[in-house]
């Protein structure tokens, strides 16, 4: 489980989440890091990223109930 703050920074990562991020190749600090930057830093595919996916980014679709 990874908890993000409103800016997309990792505020909590369970031991399993930390392990998963290490398995994909991220070896640096996780808490306080941007999840998007952590994941994209280990991508091996250098093809362009669809910027339309930014609508999925944290805070883009908050639900208010």
Secondary structure, 3 states (H helix, E strand, C coil): CEEECCCCEEEEECHHHHHHHHHCCCCCCCCCCEHHHHHHHCCCCCCCCCHHHHHHCCCCCCCCC
